[in-house]
Amino acid sequence: MNRNKQDLGQKIRVTLDLTPQFYERLEQLEDLVEADSKAGVIRQALQLYEYVARKSLEGWAFRAVNSNGKEENIVFLSVQPRLAP
C-alpha cells in the first residue's frame, strides 16, 4: 500500500461487529494486559500477528516453555514458509 507522508498522521475509523462472547474476551484481555483501551489491545494484537506471520513465512517456529522447561510448539496460523527460488 502506497502512503504519502501526509497520510501517516491521519486516522481511519474501522467498525467491527463482535459477538457478545468475543466482546467479553476483548474486555478481559484489556484488563489482563492493563491496556488503555480496546483499540490499544487490537493494535498490539495486530503488531504481534504481523510479526508472527512474517517470521512464519521465513520458516521460524514458535515454542512456549514453562518454568519447568517443558516445551510445546505453538501454531498461530497456517502460514507456510516461502521456498527459495
DSSP file (Angstrom, degrees, kcal/mol; ACC not computed):
  #  RESIDUE AA STRUCTURE BP1 BP2  ACC     N-H-->O    O-->H-N    N-H-->O    O-->H-N    TCO  KAPPA ALPHA  PHI   PSI    X-CA   Y-CA   Z-CA
    1    1 A M              0   0    0      0, 0.0     2,-0.4     0, 0.0     0, 0.0   0.000 360.0 360.0 360.0 125.3    0.0    0.0    0.0
    2    2 A N        -     0   0    0      0, 0.0     2,-0.4     0, 0.0     0, 0.0  -0.685 360.0-175.2 -84.6 133.3    1.4    3.4   -1.0
    3    3 A R        -     0   0    0     -2,-0.4     2,-0.2     3,-0.0     5,-0.0  -0.993  19.6-135.4-130.8 136.6    1.1    6.1    1.5
    4    4 A N    >>  -     0   0    0     -2,-0.4     3,-0.9     1,-0.1     4,-0.6  -0.509  30.5-113.2 -78.6 157.0    2.1    9.7    1.2
    5    5 A K  G >4 S+     0   0    0      1,-0.2     3,-0.8     2,-0.2     4,-0.4   0.820 118.3  60.7 -59.9 -29.6    3.9   11.3    4.2
    6    6 A Q  G >4 S+     0   0    0      1,-0.2     3,-0.7     2,-0.1     4,-0.3   0.832  98.4  57.3 -65.6 -32.7    0.8   13.4    4.7
    7    7 A D  G X4 S+     0   0    0     -3,-0.9     3,-1.0     1,-0.2    -1,-0.2   0.676  84.8  81.1 -74.4 -18.1   -1.3   10.3    5.3
    8    8 A L  G << S+     0   0    0     -3,-0.8    -1,-0.2    -4,-0.6    -2,-0.1   0.798  94.1  45.2 -64.7 -29.7    0.8    9.0    8.2
    9    9 A G  G <  S+     0   0    0     -3,-0.7    -1,-0.3    -4,-0.4    -2,-0.1   0.595  94.8  96.3 -88.4 -10.7   -0.8   11.2   10.8
   10   10 A Q    <   -     0   0    0     -3,-1.0     2,-0.4    -4,-0.3    -3,-0.0  -0.442  64.0-142.9 -80.0 153.0   -4.4   10.6    9.7
   11   11 A K        -     0   0    0     -2,-0.1     2,-0.5     2,-0.0    -2,-0.1  -0.886   3.3-151.7-115.2 149.4   -6.6    8.1   11.4
   12   12 A I        -     0   0    0     -2,-0.4     2,-0.4     2,-0.0    -2,-0.0  -0.980  18.0-131.2-119.3 127.6   -9.1    5.9    9.7
   13   13 A R        -     0   0    0     -2,-0.5     2,-0.4     2,-0.0    -2,-0.0  -0.632  22.3-168.7 -81.3 133.3  -12.2    4.7   11.7
   14   14 A V        -     0   0    0     -2,-0.4     2,-0.5     2,-0.0    -2,-0.0  -0.982   7.4-152.7-122.3 133.4  -12.9    1.0   11.5
   15   15 A T        -     0   0    0     -2,-0.4     2,-0.4     2,-0.0    -2,-0.0  -0.913  10.5-166.3-108.4 131.5  -16.1   -0.5   12.8
   16   16 A L        -     0   0    0     -2,-0.5     2,-0.7     2,-0.0    -2,-0.0  -0.944  14.4-146.9-117.7 137.1  -16.2   -4.1   14.0
   17   17 A D        -     0   0    0     -2,-0.4     2,-0.3     0, 0.0    -2,-0.0  -0.917  28.6-177.5 -99.0 117.5  -19.3   -6.3   14.7
   18   18 A L        -     0   0    0     -2,-0.7    -2,-0.0     4,-0.0     0, 0.0  -0.871  27.6-118.9-117.5 147.7  -18.5   -8.6   17.5
   19   19 A T     >  -     0   0    0     -2,-0.3     4,-2.5     1,-0.1     5,-0.2  -0.447  36.2-109.6 -71.7 157.8  -20.4  -11.3   19.2
   20   20 A P  H  > S+     0   0    0      0, 0.0     4,-2.1     0, 0.0     5,-0.1   0.867 120.4  53.4 -57.2 -35.5  -21.1  -10.7   22.9
   21   21 A Q  H  > S+     0   0    0      2,-0.2     4,-2.0     1,-0.2     5,-0.1   0.911 109.7  46.2 -66.8 -42.8  -18.7  -13.5   23.7
   22   22 A F  H  > S+     0   0    0      2,-0.2     4,-2.3     1,-0.2    -1,-0.2   0.902 111.4  52.2 -67.4 -39.6  -15.9  -12.0   21.7
   23   23 A Y  H  X S+     0   0    0     -4,-2.5     4,-2.3     1,-0.2    -1,-0.2   0.896 108.5  51.1 -62.6 -39.8  -16.5   -8.6   23.2
   24   24 A E  H  X S+     0   0    0     -4,-2.1     4,-2.5    -5,-0.2    -1,-0.2   0.905 109.5  50.2 -63.6 -41.3  -16.3  -10.1   26.7
   25   25 A R  H  X S+     0   0    0     -4,-2.0     4,-2.4     2,-0.2    -2,-0.2   0.895 109.4  51.7 -63.0 -39.4  -13.0  -11.7   25.7
   26   26 A L  H  X S+     0   0    0     -4,-2.3     4,-2.3     2,-0.2    -2,-0.2   0.910 110.4  48.2 -63.5 -42.9  -11.7   -8.3   24.4
   27   27 A E  H  X S+     0   0    0     -4,-2.3     4,-2.0     2,-0.2    -2,-0.2   0.908 111.6  49.8 -63.1 -42.4  -12.7   -6.7   27.7
   28   28 A Q  H  X S+     0   0    0     -4,-2.5     4,-2.7     1,-0.2    -2,-0.2   0.900 111.5  48.4 -63.6 -41.1  -11.0   -9.4   29.7
   29   29 A L  H  X S+     0   0    0     -4,-2.4     4,-2.5     2,-0.2     6,-0.2   0.881 106.9  56.4 -67.2 -38.1   -7.8   -9.1   27.7
   30   30 A E  H  <>S+     0   0    0     -4,-2.3     5,-2.1     1,-0.2     4,-0.3   0.919 113.1  41.4 -58.1 -43.9   -7.9   -5.3   28.1
   31   31 A D  H ><5S+     0   0    0     -4,-2.0     3,-0.8     3,-0.2    -2,-0.2   0.910 112.3  55.2 -68.6 -43.1   -7.9   -5.8   31.9
   32   32 A L  H 3<5S+     0   0    0     -4,-2.7    -2,-0.2     1,-0.3    -1,-0.2   0.900 117.8  33.0 -59.0 -44.7   -5.3   -8.6   31.7
   33   33 A V  T 3<5S-     0   0    0     -4,-2.5    -1,-0.3    -5,-0.1    -2,-0.2   0.366 106.2-124.9 -96.1   5.2   -2.7   -6.5   29.8
   34   34 A E  T < 5 +     0   0    0     -3,-0.8    -3,-0.2    -4,-0.3    -4,-0.1   0.899  45.8 178.1  52.6  46.1   -3.8   -3.3   31.5
   35   35 A A      < -     0   0    0     -5,-2.1    -1,-0.1    -6,-0.2     3,-0.1  -0.391  38.1-127.2 -76.7 156.6   -4.3   -1.6   28.1
   36   36 A D  S    S-     0   0    0      1,-0.2     2,-0.3    -2,-0.1    -1,-0.1   0.760  85.4  -9.7 -73.3 -25.8   -5.6    1.9   27.8
   37   37 A S     >  -     0   0    0      1,-0.1     4,-1.6    -7,-0.1    -1,-0.2  -0.976  68.3-102.0-162.6 167.7   -8.4    0.9   25.5
   38   38 A K  H  > S+     0   0    0     -2,-0.3     4,-2.3     1,-0.2     5,-0.2   0.854 122.1  57.7 -66.7 -34.9   -9.8   -1.9   23.4
   39   39 A A  H  > S+     0   0    0      1,-0.2     4,-2.5     2,-0.2    -1,-0.2   0.885 103.7  52.9 -62.3 -37.3   -8.4   -0.2   20.4
   40   40 A G  H  > S+     0   0    0      2,-0.2     4,-2.4     1,-0.2    -1,-0.2   0.891 107.6  51.0 -63.7 -39.9   -4.9   -0.5   22.1
   41   41 A V  H  X S+     0   0    0     -4,-1.6     4,-2.6     2,-0.2    -2,-0.2   0.931 111.7  47.4 -61.4 -45.7   -5.4   -4.2   22.6
   42   42 A I  H  X S+     0   0    0     -4,-2.3     4,-2.3     2,-0.2    -2,-0.2   0.896 110.9  51.2 -65.4 -40.4   -6.3   -4.6   18.9
   43   43 A R  H  X S+     0   0    0     -4,-2.5     4,-2.0     2,-0.2    -1,-0.2   0.931 112.9  45.6 -62.1 -44.9   -3.3   -2.5   17.7
   44   44 A Q  H  X S+     0   0    0     -4,-2.4     4,-2.3     1,-0.2    -2,-0.2   0.900 112.0  51.6 -65.2 -39.9   -1.0   -4.6   19.9
   45   45 A A  H  X S+     0   0    0     -4,-2.6     4,-2.8     1,-0.2    -1,-0.2   0.898 108.9  51.0 -63.0 -40.1   -2.6   -7.9   18.7
   46   46 A L  H  X S+     0   0    0     -4,-2.3     4,-2.5     2,-0.2    -1,-0.2   0.892 108.8  51.3 -65.0 -39.6   -2.2   -6.7   15.1
   47   47 A Q  H  X S+     0   0    0     -4,-2.0     4,-2.2     2,-0.2    -2,-0.2   0.929 113.3  44.9 -62.2 -44.6    1.5   -6.0   15.6
   48   48 A L  H  X S+     0   0    0     -4,-2.3     4,-2.8     2,-0.2     5,-0.2   0.924 112.5  51.2 -64.7 -44.3    2.1   -9.4   17.1
   49   49 A Y  H  X S+     0   0    0     -4,-2.8     4,-2.6     1,-0.2    -2,-0.2   0.902 110.7  48.9 -61.0 -42.3    0.1  -11.1   14.4
   50   50 A E  H  X S+     0   0    0     -4,-2.5     4,-2.7     2,-0.2     5,-0.2   0.924 111.6  49.3 -63.7 -44.0    2.1   -9.4   11.7
   51   51 A Y  H  X S+     0   0    0     -4,-2.2     4,-2.7     1,-0.2     5,-0.2   0.937 113.4  46.1 -60.1 -47.7    5.4  -10.3   13.4
   52   52 A V  H  X S+     0   0    0     -4,-2.8     4,-2.7     1,-0.2    -2,-0.2   0.909 112.9  50.1 -63.3 -42.9    4.3  -14.0   13.7
   53   53 A A  H  X S+     0   0    0     -4,-2.6     4,-2.1    -5,-0.2    -1,-0.2   0.931 113.0  45.8 -62.7 -46.0    3.1  -14.1   10.1
   54   54 A R  H  X S+     0   0    0     -4,-2.7     4,-1.1     2,-0.2    -2,-0.2   0.934 115.6  45.5 -64.0 -45.5    6.3  -12.6    8.7
   55   55 A K  H  <>S+     0   0    0     -4,-2.7     5,-2.4    -5,-0.2     3,-0.3   0.892 110.9  54.1 -65.9 -38.4    8.5  -14.9   10.8
   56   56 A S  H ><5S+     0   0    0     -4,-2.7     3,-1.5     1,-0.2    -1,-0.2   0.901 105.7  52.8 -61.3 -40.9    6.4  -17.9    9.9
   57   57 A L  H 3<5S+     0   0    0     -4,-2.1    25,-2.7     1,-0.3    -1,-0.2   0.788 106.1  54.7 -64.7 -26.8    6.9  -17.2    6.2
   58   58 A E  T 3<5S-     0   0    0     -4,-1.1    -1,-0.3    -3,-0.3    -2,-0.2   0.468 126.6-101.6 -84.6  -2.1   10.6  -17.1    6.8
   59   59 A G  T < 5S+     0   0    0     -3,-1.5    -3,-0.2    -4,-0.3    -2,-0.1   0.515  71.5 147.1  97.2   5.2   10.5  -20.6    8.3
   60   60 A W      < -     0   0    0     -5,-2.4     2,-0.3    -6,-0.1    -1,-0.3  -0.411  33.0-151.2 -72.3 150.9   10.6  -19.7   12.0
   61   61 A A        -     0   0    0     -2,-0.1     2,-0.4    14,-0.0    14,-0.1  -0.875   6.3-137.5-118.8 156.1    8.8  -21.8   14.6
   62   62 A F  E     -A   74   0A   0     12,-0.6    12,-3.0    -2,-0.3     2,-0.4  -0.933  20.0-178.2-120.0 140.3    7.3  -20.7   17.9
   63   63 A R  E     -A   73   0A   0     -2,-0.4     2,-0.4    10,-0.3    10,-0.2  -0.992  19.3-142.6-138.8 140.9    7.5  -22.6   21.1
   64   64 A A  E     -A   72   0A   0      8,-3.0     8,-2.0    -2,-0.4     2,-0.4  -0.865  17.7-167.5-100.4 138.4    6.2  -22.0   24.7
   65   65 A V  E     -A   71   0A   0     -2,-0.4     6,-0.2     6,-0.2     2,-0.1  -0.990   6.6-151.6-128.8 124.3    8.5  -23.0   27.5
   66   66 A N    >   -     0   0    0      4,-2.3     3,-2.0    -2,-0.4     6,-0.0  -0.303  38.4 -92.2 -87.4 178.4    7.2  -23.2   31.1
   67   67 A S  T 3  S+     0   0    0      1,-0.3    -1,-0.1     2,-0.1    -2,-0.0   0.698 125.6  56.7 -65.8 -19.4    9.3  -22.7   34.3
   68   68 A N  T 3  S-     0   0    0      2,-0.1    -1,-0.3     0, 0.0     3,-0.1   0.432 120.2-107.1 -89.0  -0.2   10.0  -26.5   34.5
   69   69 A G    <   +     0   0    0     -3,-2.0     2,-0.2     1,-0.3    -2,-0.1   0.458  68.3 149.8  89.2   0.8   11.5  -26.5   31.0
   70   70 A K        -     0   0    0     -5,-0.0    -4,-2.3     1,-0.0     2,-0.3  -0.513  31.6-154.4 -69.5 132.9    8.5  -28.2   29.4
   71   71 A E  E     -A   65   0A   0     -2,-0.2     2,-0.3    -6,-0.2    -6,-0.2  -0.808  17.0-179.1-113.4 151.6    8.2  -27.1   25.7
   72   72 A E  E     -A   64   0A   0     -8,-2.0    -8,-3.0    -2,-0.3     2,-0.1  -0.973  28.1-121.1-148.1 130.9    5.2  -27.0   23.4
   73   73 A N  E     -A   63   0A   0     -2,-0.3     2,-0.5   -10,-0.2   -10,-0.3  -0.464  24.9-147.1 -70.9 144.1    5.1  -25.9   19.8
   74   74 A I  E     -A   62   0A   0    -12,-3.0     2,-0.6    -2,-0.1   -12,-0.6  -0.960   9.0-164.8-116.4 127.8    2.7  -23.1   19.1
   75   75 A V        +     0   0    0     -2,-0.5     3,-0.1     1,-0.2   -14,-0.0  -0.930  13.4 170.9-112.1 107.8    0.8  -22.8   15.8
   76   76 A F        -     0   0    0     -2,-0.6     2,-0.3     1,-0.3    -1,-0.2   0.861  66.5 -11.9 -83.1 -38.8   -0.6  -19.3   15.4
   77   77 A L  S    S-     0   0    0      2,-0.1     2,-1.4   -25,-0.1    -1,-0.3  -0.967  71.7 -98.3-157.7 165.7   -1.7  -19.6   11.8
   78   78 A S        +     0   0    0     -2,-0.3     2,-0.5    -3,-0.1    -3,-0.0  -0.398  63.5 144.4 -93.2  60.5   -1.4  -21.8    8.8
   79   79 A V        -     0   0    0     -2,-1.4    -2,-0.1     3,-0.0    -3,-0.1  -0.865  36.4-150.9 -99.2 127.9    1.4  -19.9    7.0
   80   80 A Q        -     0   0    0     -2,-0.5     3,-0.1     1,-0.1    -2,-0.0  -0.755  26.1-101.6 -96.7 144.0    3.9  -22.0    5.2
   81   81 A P        -     0   0    0      0, 0.0     2,-0.3     0, 0.0   -23,-0.2  -0.307  39.5-110.3 -60.3 145.4    7.5  -20.8    4.7
   82   82 A R        -     0   0    0    -25,-2.7     2,-0.3     1,-0.1    -3,-0.0  -0.590  31.5-124.1 -75.7 138.0    8.3  -19.4    1.3
   83   83 A L        -     0   0    0     -2,-0.3    -1,-0.1     1,-0.1    -3,-0.0  -0.640  25.8-110.7 -84.0 140.1   10.5  -21.6   -0.8
   84   84 A A              0   0    0     -2,-0.3    -1,-0.1     1,-0.1     0, 0.0  -0.418 360.0 360.0 -67.4 143.9   13.7  -20.1   -2.1
   85   85 A P              0   0    0      0, 0.0    -1,-0.1     0, 0.0    -2,-0.0   0.497 360.0 360.0 -68.6 360.0   13.8  -19.6   -5.9
